[in-house]
């Protein structure tokens, strides 16, 4: 669990087009990560 003010751990995730995006690509910039936990799931 992250604590307030701590740095986010390194991660890599696909963007909306499937291309890999790394957190380190945005070093020194503000980043907002948005996801839908139930996207692409039944129900």
VMD Tcl script that builds the backbone (N, CA, C; Angstrom):
set m [mol new atoms 129]
animate dup $m
set s [atomselect $m all]
$s set {name element resname resid chain x y z} {
  {N N UNK 1 A 0.838 -1.170 0.000}
  {CA C UNK 1 A 0.000 0.000 0.000}
  {C C UNK 1 A 0.891 1.244 0.000}
  {N N UNK 2 A 0.575 2.174 -0.863}
  {CA C UNK 2 A 1.330 3.426 -0.907}
  {C C UNK 2 A 0.871 4.359 0.195}
  {N N UNK 3 A 1.803 5.144 0.693}
  {CA C UNK 3 A 1.474 6.162 1.679}
  {C C UNK 3 A 1.468 7.513 0.992}
  {N N UNK 4 A 0.688 8.437 1.528}
  {CA C UNK 4 A 0.608 9.786 0.981}
  {C C UNK 4 A 2.006 10.384 0.873}
  {N N UNK 5 A 2.321 10.920 -0.290}
  {CA C UNK 5 A 3.608 11.565 -0.517}
  {C C UNK 5 A 4.706 10.637 -0.994}
  {N N UNK 6 A 4.467 9.320 -1.009}
  {CA C UNK 6 A 5.488 8.386 -1.472}
  {C C UNK 6 A 5.469 8.301 -3.001}
  {N N UNK 7 A 6.571 7.853 -3.553}
  {CA C UNK 7 A 6.658 7.695 -5.002}
  {C C UNK 7 A 5.963 6.409 -5.428}
  {N N UNK 8 A 5.393 6.446 -6.607}
  {CA C UNK 8 A 4.748 5.244 -7.152}
  {C C UNK 8 A 5.827 4.266 -7.601}
  {N N UNK 9 A 5.577 2.966 -7.468}
  {CA C UNK 9 A 6.544 1.981 -7.958}
  {C C UNK 9 A 6.550 1.965 -9.485}
  {N N UNK 10 A 7.636 1.476 -10.056}
  {CA C UNK 10 A 7.714 1.366 -11.512}
  {C C UNK 10 A 6.632 0.403 -12.005}
  {N N UNK 11 A 5.980 0.764 -13.096}
  {CA C UNK 11 A 5.048 -0.170 -13.725}
  {C C UNK 11 A 4.971 0.121 -15.209}
  {N N UNK 12 A 4.470 -0.845 -15.928}
  {CA C UNK 12 A 4.255 -0.734 -17.362}
  {C C UNK 12 A 2.865 -1.277 -17.642}
  {N N UNK 13 A 2.108 -0.580 -18.483}
  {CA C UNK 13 A 0.742 -1.000 -18.786}
  {C C UNK 13 A 0.424 -0.636 -20.237}
  {N N UNK 14 A -0.531 -1.341 -20.850}
  {CA C UNK 14 A -0.914 -0.998 -22.221}
  {C C UNK 14 A -1.791 0.246 -22.244}
  {N N UNK 15 A -1.614 1.070 -23.278}
  {CA C UNK 15 A -2.500 2.215 -23.452}
  {C C UNK 15 A -3.745 1.777 -24.225}
  {N N UNK 16 A -4.570 2.723 -24.623}
  {CA C UNK 16 A -5.824 2.397 -25.306}
  {C C UNK 16 A -5.614 1.718 -26.645}
  {N N UNK 17 A -4.386 1.807 -27.184}
  {CA C UNK 17 A -4.087 1.167 -28.466}
  {C C UNK 17 A -3.259 -0.105 -28.305}
  {N N UNK 18 A -2.992 -0.491 -27.063}
  {CA C UNK 18 A -2.227 -1.698 -26.803}
  {C C UNK 18 A -0.720 -1.494 -26.724}
  {N N UNK 19 A -0.257 -0.271 -26.959}
  {CA C UNK 19 A 1.177 0.013 -26.879}
  {C C UNK 19 A 1.601 0.122 -25.413}
  {N N UNK 20 A 2.784 -0.387 -25.100}
  {CA C UNK 20 A 3.282 -0.344 -23.723}
  {C C UNK 20 A 3.656 1.086 -23.334}
  {N N UNK 21 A 3.237 1.481 -22.145}
  {CA C UNK 21 A 3.564 2.794 -21.589}
  {C C UNK 21 A 4.193 2.552 -20.222}
  {N N UNK 22 A 5.352 3.150 -19.977}
  {CA C UNK 22 A 6.042 2.991 -18.703}
  {C C UNK 22 A 5.905 4.272 -17.878}
  {N N UNK 23 A 5.773 4.103 -16.583}
  {CA C UNK 23 A 5.708 5.266 -15.707}
  {C C UNK 23 A 6.958 6.121 -15.869}
  {N N UNK 24 A 8.092 5.486 -16.071}
  {CA C UNK 24 A 9.350 6.234 -16.218}
  {C C UNK 24 A 9.352 7.141 -17.453}
  {N N UNK 25 A 8.459 6.893 -18.415}
  {CA C UNK 25 A 8.342 7.772 -19.589}
  {C C UNK 25 A 7.871 9.166 -19.189}
  {N N UNK 26 A 7.281 9.284 -18.016}
  {CA C UNK 26 A 6.695 10.540 -17.563}
  {C C UNK 26 A 7.406 11.108 -16.339}
  {N N UNK 27 A 8.636 10.699 -16.115}
  {CA C UNK 27 A 9.400 11.159 -14.952}
  {C C UNK 27 A 9.425 12.691 -14.910}
  {N N UNK 28 A 9.128 13.242 -13.727}
  {CA C UNK 28 A 9.142 14.686 -13.546}
  {C C UNK 28 A 7.850 15.380 -13.958}
  {N N UNK 29 A 6.847 14.613 -14.413}
  {CA C UNK 29 A 5.570 15.188 -14.833}
  {C C UNK 29 A 4.447 14.590 -13.999}
  {N N UNK 30 A 3.347 15.300 -13.891}
  {CA C UNK 30 A 2.174 14.786 -13.200}
  {C C UNK 30 A 1.532 13.706 -14.061}
  {N N UNK 31 A 1.062 12.648 -13.431}
  {CA C UNK 31 A 0.432 11.535 -14.142}
  {C C UNK 31 A -0.866 11.171 -13.440}
  {N N UNK 32 A -1.924 10.975 -14.213}
  {CA C UNK 32 A -3.193 10.487 -13.677}
  {C C UNK 32 A -3.454 9.135 -14.330}
  {N N UNK 33 A -3.644 8.132 -13.497}
  {CA C UNK 33 A -3.932 6.788 -13.996}
  {C C UNK 33 A -5.404 6.518 -13.757}
  {N N UNK 34 A -6.129 6.207 -14.817}
  {CA C UNK 34 A -7.572 5.984 -14.731}
  {C C UNK 34 A -7.883 4.626 -15.335}
  {N N UNK 35 A -8.654 3.834 -14.644}
  {CA C UNK 35 A -9.047 2.543 -15.177}
  {C C UNK 35 A -10.437 2.186 -14.692}
  {N N UNK 36 A -11.046 1.267 -15.369}
  {CA C UNK 36 A -12.373 0.774 -15.024}
  {C C UNK 36 A -12.217 -0.693 -14.630}
  {N N UNK 37 A -12.306 -1.016 -13.343}
  {CA C UNK 37 A -12.086 -2.395 -12.894}
  {C C UNK 37 A -12.979 -3.426 -13.563}
  {N N UNK 38 A -14.195 -3.054 -13.944}
  {CA C UNK 38 A -15.099 -4.033 -14.534}
  {C C UNK 38 A -15.162 -3.944 -16.058}
  {N N UNK 39 A -14.306 -3.146 -16.664}
  {CA C UNK 39 A -14.307 -3.039 -18.120}
  {C C UNK 39 A -13.925 -4.382 -18.735}
  {N N UNK 40 A -14.567 -4.726 -19.796}
  {CA C UNK 40 A -14.300 -5.966 -20.554}
  {C C UNK 40 A -14.552 -7.223 -19.721}
  {N N UNK 41 A -15.447 -7.143 -18.761}
  {CA C UNK 41 A -15.814 -8.327 -17.980}
  {C C UNK 41 A -17.318 -8.519 -18.073}
  {N N UNK 42 A -17.798 -9.751 -17.980}
  {CA C UNK 42 A -19.234 -9.970 -18.019}
  {C C UNK 42 A -19.912 -9.450 -16.750}
  {N N UNK 43 A -21.130 -8.978 -16.889}
  {CA C UNK 43 A -21.917 -8.534 -15.736}
  {C C UNK 43 A -21.686 -7.159 -15.446}
}
mol reanalyze $m
mol bondsrecalc $m
mol representation Tube
mol addrep $m
